[in-house]
Amino acid sequence: MTRKLSKLAFCKISNLPTLQTFGDFEKEIPTPILCCVHKSYMVAIDKIEAIERDRIKIGTANIPISETYKQVFFDLIQK
């Protein structure tokens, strides 16, 4: 079975490369801790410094929030 290398941008220090797919990784980490916000990005909720329009700021990174994940993400942070 071939697996794609995924990068998870939820660390303030650096990206964390993994051989797991986002879907596999997301199943192992509870949603209140980690949330998928884009097909290429997952974020740790407690690391979010600011949200401006459709972007999340963590350190110097500006992570996009896609339309696909927007409602789930905003519902989660409203809780």
PDB file as gemmi writes it, atoms N, CA and C in Angstrom:
CRYST1    1.000    1.000    1.000  90.00  90.00  90.00 P 1                      
ATOM      1  N   MET A   1       0.848  -1.184   0.000  1.00  0.00           N  
ATOM      2  CA  MET A   1       0.000   0.000   0.000  1.00  0.00           C  
ATOM      3  C   MET A   1       0.889   1.242   0.000  1.00  0.00           C  
ATOM      4  N   THR A   2       0.610   2.165  -0.870  1.00  0.00           N  
ATOM      5  CA  THR A   2       1.364   3.399  -0.966  1.00  0.00           C  
ATOM      6  C   THR A   2       0.701   4.468  -0.116  1.00  0.00           C  
ATOM      7  N   ARG A   3       1.514   5.189   0.663  1.00  0.00           N  
ATOM      8  CA  ARG A   3       0.984   6.278   1.485  1.00  0.00           C  
ATOM      9  C   ARG A   3       1.650   7.574   1.077  1.00  0.00           C  
ATOM     10  N   LYS A   4       0.875   8.625   1.071  1.00  0.00           N  
ATOM     11  CA  LYS A   4       1.394   9.945   0.773  1.00  0.00           C  
ATOM     12  C   LYS A   4       2.008  10.548   2.021  1.00  0.00           C  
ATOM     13  N   LEU A   5       3.097  11.279   1.866  1.00  0.00           N  
ATOM     14  CA  LEU A   5       3.659  12.020   2.981  1.00  0.00           C  
ATOM     15  C   LEU A   5       2.798  13.253   3.189  1.00  0.00           C  
ATOM     16  N   SER A   6       2.319  13.424   4.387  1.00  0.00           N  
ATOM     17  CA  SER A   6       1.506  14.587   4.719  1.00  0.00           C  
ATOM     18  C   SER A   6       2.293  15.477   5.649  1.00  0.00           C  
ATOM     19  N   LYS A   7       2.048  16.771   5.588  1.00  0.00           N  
ATOM     20  CA  LYS A   7       2.661  17.691   6.537  1.00  0.00           C  
ATOM     21  C   LYS A   7       1.561  18.297   7.379  1.00  0.00           C  
ATOM     22  N   LEU A   8       1.765  18.315   8.662  1.00  0.00           N  
ATOM     23  CA  LEU A   8       0.794  18.876   9.575  1.00  0.00           C  
ATOM     24  C   LEU A   8       1.324  20.195  10.094  1.00  0.00           C  
ATOM     25  N   ALA A   9       0.632  21.273   9.789  1.00  0.00           N  
ATOM     26  CA  ALA A   9       1.101  22.593  10.219  1.00  0.00           C  
ATOM     27  C   ALA A   9       0.315  23.033  11.440  1.00  0.00           C  
ATOM     28  N   PHE A  10       0.597  22.421  12.558  1.00  0.00           N  
ATOM     29  CA  PHE A  10      -0.072  22.860  13.774  1.00  0.00           C  
ATOM     30  C   PHE A  10       0.912  23.086  14.897  1.00  0.00           C  
ATOM     31  N   CYS A  11       2.172  23.056  14.572  1.00  0.00           N  
ATOM     32  CA  CYS A  11       3.220  23.322  15.555  1.00  0.00           C  
ATOM     33  C   CYS A  11       3.728  24.738  15.365  1.00  0.00           C  
ATOM     34  N   LYS A  12       3.962  25.443  16.452  1.00  0.00           N  
ATOM     35  CA  LYS A  12       4.523  26.789  16.342  1.00  0.00           C  
ATOM     36  C   LYS A  12       5.957  26.727  15.841  1.00  0.00           C  
ATOM     37  N   ILE A  13       6.667  25.682  16.191  1.00  0.00           N  
ATOM     38  CA  ILE A  13       8.084  25.587  15.878  1.00  0.00           C  
ATOM     39  C   ILE A  13       8.328  25.183  14.431  1.00  0.00           C  
ATOM     40  N   SER A  14       7.667  24.142  13.970  1.00  0.00           N  
ATOM     41  CA  SER A  14       7.872  23.670  12.600  1.00  0.00           C  
ATOM     42  C   SER A  14       6.741  22.759  12.187  1.00  0.00           C  
ATOM     43  N   ASN A  15       6.736  22.375  10.921  1.00  0.00           N  
ATOM     44  CA  ASN A  15       5.777  21.386  10.440  1.00  0.00           C  
ATOM     45  C   ASN A  15       6.215  20.016  10.915  1.00  0.00           C  
ATOM     46  N   LEU A  16       5.269  19.134  11.085  1.00  0.00           N  
ATOM     47  CA  LEU A  16       5.549  17.785  11.546  1.00  0.00           C  
ATOM     48  C   LEU A  16       5.235  16.822  10.409  1.00  0.00           C  
ATOM     49  N   PRO A  17       6.258  16.270   9.743  1.00  0.00           N  
ATOM     50  CA  PRO A  17       5.987  15.327   8.647  1.00  0.00           C  
ATOM     51  C   PRO A  17       5.557  13.968   9.196  1.00  0.00           C  
ATOM     52  N   THR A  18       4.658  13.321   8.506  1.00  0.00           N  
ATOM     53  CA  THR A  18       4.187  12.003   8.917  1.00  0.00           C  
ATOM     54  C   THR A  18       3.839  11.186   7.677  1.00  0.00           C  
ATOM     55  N   LEU A  19       3.905   9.878   7.802  1.00  0.00           N  
ATOM     56  CA  LEU A  19       3.521   9.010   6.692  1.00  0.00           C  
ATOM     57  C   LEU A  19       2.030   8.680   6.724  1.00  0.00           C  
ATOM     58  N   GLN A  20       1.352   9.081   7.779  1.00  0.00           N  
ATOM     59  CA  GLN A  20      -0.082   8.856   7.863  1.00  0.00           C  
ATOM     60  C   GLN A  20      -0.819   9.863   6.985  1.00  0.00           C  
ATOM     61  N   THR A  21      -1.955   9.457   6.490  1.00  0.00           N  
ATOM     62  CA  THR A  21      -2.810  10.406   5.784  1.00  0.00           C  
ATOM     63  C   THR A  21      -3.512  11.274   6.824  1.00  0.00           C  
ATOM     64  N   PHE A  22      -4.028  12.425   6.399  1.00  0.00           N  
ATOM     65  CA  PHE A  22      -4.767  13.278   7.324  1.00  0.00           C  
ATOM     66  C   PHE A  22      -5.938  12.529   7.937  1.00  0.00           C  
ATOM     67  N   GLY A  23      -6.638  11.767   7.130  1.00  0.00           N  
ATOM     68  CA  GLY A  23      -7.794  11.021   7.624  1.00  0.00           C  
ATOM     69  C   GLY A  23      -7.417  10.053   8.732  1.00  0.00           C  
ATOM     70  N   ASP A  24      -6.328   9.313   8.542  1.00  0.00           N  
ATOM     71  CA  ASP A  24      -5.867   8.374   9.573  1.00  0.00           C  
ATOM     72  C   ASP A  24      -5.449   9.120  10.837  1.00  0.00           C  
ATOM     73  N   PHE A  25      -4.718  10.210  10.659  1.00  0.00           N  
ATOM     74  CA  PHE A  25      -4.243  10.978  11.804  1.00  0.00           C  
ATOM     75  C   PHE A  25      -5.412  11.598  12.562  1.00  0.00           C  
ATOM     76  N   GLU A  26      -6.378  12.100  11.820  1.00  0.00           N  
ATOM     77  CA  GLU A  26      -7.541  12.754  12.425  1.00  0.00           C  
ATOM     78  C   GLU A  26      -8.355  11.776  13.266  1.00  0.00           C  
ATOM     79  N   LYS A  27      -8.418  10.511  12.854  1.00  0.00           N  
ATOM     80  CA  LYS A  27      -9.146   9.490  13.612  1.00  0.00           C  
ATOM     81  C   LYS A  27      -8.491   9.203  14.962  1.00  0.00           C  
ATOM     82  N   GLU A  28      -7.180   9.403  15.054  1.00  0.00           N  
ATOM     83  CA  GLU A  28      -6.441   9.101  16.277  1.00  0.00           C  
ATOM     84  C   GLU A  28      -6.439  10.257  17.279  1.00  0.00           C  
ATOM     85  N   ILE A  29      -6.659  11.475  16.815  1.00  0.00           N  
ATOM     86  CA  ILE A  29      -6.618  12.655  17.679  1.00  0.00           C  
ATOM     87  C   ILE A  29      -8.042  13.183  17.849  1.00  0.00           C  
ATOM     88  N   PRO A  30      -8.488  13.409  19.083  1.00  0.00           N  
ATOM     89  CA  PRO A  30      -9.850  13.915  19.301  1.00  0.00           C  
ATOM     90  C   PRO A  30     -10.063  15.294  18.659  1.00  0.00           C  
ATOM     91  N   THR A  31     -11.246  15.504  18.100  1.00  0.00           N  
ATOM     92  CA  THR A  31     -11.582  16.755  17.416  1.00  0.00           C  
ATOM     93  C   THR A  31     -11.400  17.995  18.285  1.00  0.00           C  
ATOM     94  N   PRO A  32     -11.733  17.986  19.562  1.00  0.00           N  
ATOM     95  CA  PRO A  32     -11.528  19.221  20.330  1.00  0.00           C  
ATOM     96  C   PRO A  32     -10.056  19.651  20.419  1.00  0.00           C  
ATOM     97  N   ILE A  33      -9.145  18.737  20.156  1.00  0.00           N  
ATOM     98  CA  ILE A  33      -7.716  19.054  20.213  1.00  0.00           C  
ATOM     99  C   ILE A  33      -7.212  19.492  18.844  1.00  0.00           C  
ATOM    100  N   LEU A  34      -7.586  18.772  17.822  1.00  0.00           N  
ATOM    101  CA  LEU A  34      -7.069  18.977  16.479  1.00  0.00           C  
ATOM    102  C   LEU A  34      -8.227  19.065  15.496  1.00  0.00           C  
ATOM    103  N   CYS A  35      -8.154  19.996  14.567  1.00  0.00           N  
ATOM    104  CA  CYS A  35      -9.248  20.179  13.617  1.00  0.00           C  
ATOM    105  C   CYS A  35      -8.698  20.371  12.207  1.00  0.00           C  
ATOM    106  N   CYS A  36      -9.294  19.689  11.266  1.00  0.00           N  
ATOM    107  CA  CYS A  36      -8.945  19.860   9.864  1.00  0.00           C  
ATOM    108  C   CYS A  36      -9.610  21.153   9.376  1.00  0.00           C  
ATOM    109  N   VAL A  37      -8.833  22.052   8.773  1.00  0.00           N  
ATOM    110  CA  VAL A  37      -9.370  23.331   8.315  1.00  0.00           C  
ATOM    111  C   VAL A  37      -9.206  23.541   6.815  1.00  0.00           C  
ATOM    112  N   HIS A  38      -8.492  22.622   6.173  1.00  0.00           N  
ATOM    113  CA  HIS A  38      -8.183  22.716   4.752  1.00  0.00           C  
ATOM    114  C   HIS A  38      -7.695  21.336   4.340  1.00  0.00           C  
ATOM    115  N   LYS A  39      -7.759  21.001   3.066  1.00  0.00           N  
ATOM    116  CA  LYS A  39      -7.299  19.673   2.647  1.00  0.00           C  
ATOM    117  C   LYS A  39      -5.818  19.455   2.938  1.00  0.00           C  
ATOM    118  N   SER A  40      -5.075  20.535   3.134  1.00  0.00           N  
ATOM    119  CA  SER A  40      -3.643  20.435   3.402  1.00  0.00           C  
ATOM    120  C   SER A  40      -3.241  20.824   4.823  1.00  0.00           C  
ATOM    121  N   TYR A  41      -4.209  21.212   5.659  1.00  0.00           N  
ATOM    122  CA  TYR A  41      -3.865  21.708   6.989  1.00  0.00           C  
ATOM    123  C   TYR A  41      -4.797  21.192   8.071  1.00  0.00           C  
ATOM    124  N   MET A  42      -4.178  20.860   9.207  1.00  0.00           N  
ATOM    125  CA  MET A  42      -4.891  20.586  10.443  1.00  0.00           C  
ATOM    126  C   MET A  42      -4.254  21.497  11.484  1.00  0.00           C  
ATOM    127  N   VAL A  43      -5.043  21.965  12.435  1.00  0.00           N  
ATOM    128  CA  VAL A  43      -4.487  22.838  13.469  1.00  0.00           C  
ATOM    129  C   VAL A  43      -4.874  22.340  14.852  1.00  0.00           C  
ATOM    130  N   ALA A  44      -3.987  22.603  15.813  1.00  0.00           N  
ATOM    131  CA  ALA A  44      -4.297  22.362  17.219  1.00  0.00           C  
ATOM    132  C   ALA A  44      -5.077  23.585  17.693  1.00  0.00           C  
ATOM    133  N   ILE A  45      -6.266  23.353  18.196  1.00  0.00           N  
ATOM    134  CA  ILE A  45      -7.151  24.443  18.586  1.00  0.00           C  
ATOM    135  C   ILE A  45      -6.478  25.365  19.607  1.00  0.00           C  
ATOM    136  N   ASP A  46      -5.748  24.793  20.559  1.00  0.00           N  
ATOM    137  CA  ASP A  46      -5.125  25.620  21.606  1.00  0.00           C  
ATOM    138  C   ASP A  46      -3.921  26.424  21.128  1.00  0.00           C  
ATOM    139  N   LYS A  47      -3.470  26.219  19.898  1.00  0.00           N  
ATOM    140  CA  LYS A  47      -2.338  26.972  19.347  1.00  0.00           C  
ATOM    141  C   LYS A  47      -2.773  28.169  18.510  1.00  0.00           C  
ATOM    142  N   ILE A  48      -4.067  28.277  18.241  1.00  0.00           N  
ATOM    143  CA  ILE A  48      -4.579  29.377  17.413  1.00  0.00           C  
ATOM    144  C   ILE A  48      -4.426  30.690  18.171  1.00  0.00           C  
ATOM    145  N   GLU A  49      -3.766  31.653  17.532  1.00  0.00           N  
ATOM    146  CA  GLU A  49      -3.563  32.971  18.136  1.00  0.00           C  
ATOM    147  C   GLU A  49      -4.609  33.971  17.676  1.00  0.00           C  
ATOM    148  N   ALA A  50      -5.040  33.846  16.423  1.00  0.00           N  
ATOM    149  CA  ALA A  50      -6.027  34.775  15.880  1.00  0.00           C  
ATOM    150  C   ALA A  50      -6.714  34.140  14.678  1.00  0.00           C  
ATOM    151  N   ILE A  51      -7.938  34.609  14.417  1.00  0.00           N  
ATOM    152  CA  ILE A  51      -8.683  34.195  13.229  1.00  0.00           C  
ATOM    153  C   ILE A  51      -9.127  35.473  12.538  1.00  0.00           C  
ATOM    154  N   GLU A  52      -8.715  35.632  11.292  1.00  0.00           N  
ATOM    155  CA  GLU A  52      -9.071  36.805  10.507  1.00  0.00           C  
ATOM    156  C   GLU A  52      -9.686  36.341   9.201  1.00  0.00           C  
ATOM    157  N   ARG A  53     -10.964  36.611   9.044  1.00  0.00           N  
ATOM    158  CA  ARG A  53     -11.717  36.170   7.866  1.00  0.00           C  
ATOM    159  C   ARG A  53     -11.577  34.670   7.679  1.00  0.00           C  
ATOM    160  N   ASP A  54     -10.906  34.240   6.625  1.00  0.00           N  
ATOM    161  CA  ASP A  54     -10.765  32.821   6.332  1.00  0.00           C  
ATOM    162  C   ASP A  54      -9.340  32.329   6.563  1.00  0.00           C  
ATOM    163  N   ARG A  55      -8.664  32.902   7.540  1.00  0.00           N  
ATOM    164  CA  ARG A  55      -7.278  32.526   7.845  1.00  0.00           C  
ATOM    165  C   ARG A  55      -7.087  32.392   9.349  1.00  0.00           C  
ATOM    166  N   ILE A  56      -6.261  31.439   9.724  1.00  0.00           N  
ATOM    167  CA  ILE A  56      -5.892  31.206  11.119  1.00  0.00           C  
ATOM    168  C   ILE A  56      -4.437  31.613  11.265  1.00  0.00           C  
ATOM    169  N   LYS A  57      -4.153  32.350  12.318  1.00  0.00           N  
ATOM    170  CA  LYS A  57      -2.770  32.752  12.580  1.00  0.00           C  
ATOM    171  C   LYS A  57      -2.223  31.920  13.736  1.00  0.00           C  
ATOM    172  N   ILE A  58      -1.105  31.241  13.463  1.00  0.00           N  
ATOM    173  CA  ILE A  58      -0.360  30.499  14.479  1.00  0.00           C  
ATOM    174  C   ILE A  58       1.099  30.890  14.278  1.00  0.00           C  
ATOM    175  N   GLY A  59       1.644  31.625  15.219  1.00  0.00           N  
ATOM    176  CA  GLY A  59       3.006  32.130  15.042  1.00  0.00           C  
ATOM    177  C   GLY A  59       3.052  33.021  13.818  1.00  0.00           C  
ATOM    178  N   THR A  60       3.978  32.734  12.920  1.00  0.00           N  
ATOM    179  CA  THR A  60       4.090  33.521  11.689  1.00  0.00           C  
ATOM    180  C   THR A  60       3.298  32.902  10.528  1.00  0.00           C  
ATOM    181  N   ALA A  61       2.691  31.748  10.773  1.00  0.00           N  
ATOM    182  CA  ALA A  61       1.935  31.050   9.718  1.00  0.00           C  
ATOM    183  C   ALA A  61       0.520  31.599   9.610  1.00  0.00           C  
ATOM    184  N   ASN A  62       0.064  31.778   8.390  1.00  0.00           N  
ATOM    185  CA  ASN A  62      -1.328  32.120   8.093  1.00  0.00           C  
ATOM    186  C   ASN A  62      -1.925  30.933   7.355  1.00  0.00           C  
ATOM    187  N   ILE A  63      -2.801  30.218   8.025  1.00  0.00           N  
ATOM    188  CA  ILE A  63      -3.352  28.971   7.503  1.00  0.00           C  
ATOM    189  C   ILE A  63      -4.758  29.228   6.970  1.00  0.00           C  
ATOM    190  N   PRO A  64      -5.018  28.846   5.720  1.00  0.00           N  
ATOM    191  CA  PRO A  64      -6.342  29.091   5.144  1.00  0.00           C  
ATOM    192  C   PRO A  64      -7.403  28.157   5.725  1.00  0.00           C  
ATOM    193  N   ILE A  65      -8.616  28.664   5.803  1.00  0.00           N  
ATOM    194  CA  ILE A  65      -9.775  27.853   6.182  1.00  0.00           C  
ATOM    195  C   ILE A  65     -10.594  27.682   4.909  1.00  0.00           C  
ATOM    196  N   SER A  66     -10.730  26.446   4.438  1.00  0.00           N  
ATOM    197  CA  SER A  66     -11.467  26.231   3.185  1.00  0.00           C  
ATOM    198  C   SER A  66     -12.967  26.198   3.447  1.00  0.00           C  
ATOM    199  N   GLU A  67     -13.727  26.450   2.398  1.00  0.00           N  
ATOM    200  CA  GLU A  67     -15.188  26.400   2.485  1.00  0.00           C  
ATOM    201  C   GLU A  67     -15.671  25.038   2.975  1.00  0.00           C  
ATOM    202  N   THR A  68     -14.983  23.983   2.590  1.00  0.00           N  
ATOM    203  CA  THR A  68     -15.369  22.619   2.959  1.00  0.00           C  
ATOM    204  C   THR A  68     -15.366  22.423   4.469  1.00  0.00           C  
ATOM    205  N   TYR A  69     -14.400  23.000   5.161  1.00  0.00           N  
ATOM    206  CA  TYR A  69     -14.236  22.779   6.596  1.00  0.00           C  
ATOM    207  C   TYR A  69     -14.686  23.956   7.450  1.00  0.00           C  
ATOM    208  N   LYS A  70     -15.063  25.046   6.839  1.00  0.00           N  
ATOM    209  CA  LYS A  70     -15.371  26.281   7.561  1.00  0.00           C  
ATOM    210  C   LYS A  70     -16.451  26.115   8.623  1.00  0.00           C  
ATOM    211  N   GLN A  71     -17.592  25.541   8.270  1.00  0.00           N  
ATOM    212  CA  GLN A  71     -18.705  25.438   9.213  1.00  0.00           C  
ATOM    213  C   GLN A  71     -18.349  24.562  10.408  1.00  0.00           C  
ATOM    214  N   VAL A  72     -17.717  23.425  10.158  1.00  0.00           N  
ATOM    215  CA  VAL A  72     -17.322  22.520  11.248  1.00  0.00           C  
ATOM    216  C   VAL A  72     -16.321  23.219  12.173  1.00  0.00           C  
ATOM    217  N   PHE A  73     -15.357  23.920  11.590  1.00  0.00           N  
ATOM    218  CA  PHE A  73     -14.354  24.617  12.384  1.00  0.00           C  
ATOM    219  C   PHE A  73     -14.988  25.693  13.261  1.00  0.00           C  
ATOM    220  N   PHE A  74     -15.813  26.550  12.674  1.00  0.00           N  
ATOM    221  CA  PHE A  74     -16.410  27.631  13.458  1.00  0.00           C  
ATOM    222  C   PHE A  74     -17.402  27.092  14.500  1.00  0.00           C  
ATOM    223  N   ASP A  75     -18.102  26.023  14.198  1.00  0.00           N  
ATOM    224  CA  ASP A  75     -18.960  25.389  15.195  1.00  0.00           C  
ATOM    225  C   ASP A  75     -18.136  24.879  16.368  1.00  0.00           C  
ATOM    226  N   LEU A  76     -16.986  24.296  16.081  1.00  0.00           N  
ATOM    227  CA  LEU A  76     -16.125  23.750  17.125  1.00  0.00           C  
ATOM    228  C   LEU A  76     -15.572  24.853  18.034  1.00  0.00           C  
ATOM    229  N   ILE A  77     -15.113  25.941  17.473  1.00  0.00           N  
ATOM    230  CA  ILE A  77     -14.524  26.982  18.317  1.00  0.00           C  
ATOM    231  C   ILE A  77     -15.577  27.818  19.049  1.00  0.00           C  
ATOM    232  N   GLN A  78     -16.834  27.741  18.629  1.00  0.00           N  
ATOM    233  CA  GLN A  78     -17.910  28.461  19.311  1.00  0.00           C  
ATOM    234  C   GLN A  78     -18.310  27.772  20.615  1.00  0.00           C  
ATOM    235  N   LYS A  79     -17.957  26.485  20.731  1.00  0.00           N  
ATOM    236  CA  LYS A  79     -18.363  25.706  21.916  1.00  0.00           C  
ATOM    237  C   LYS A  79     -17.618  26.127  23.152  1.00  0.00           C  
TER     238      LYS A  79                                                      
END                                                                             
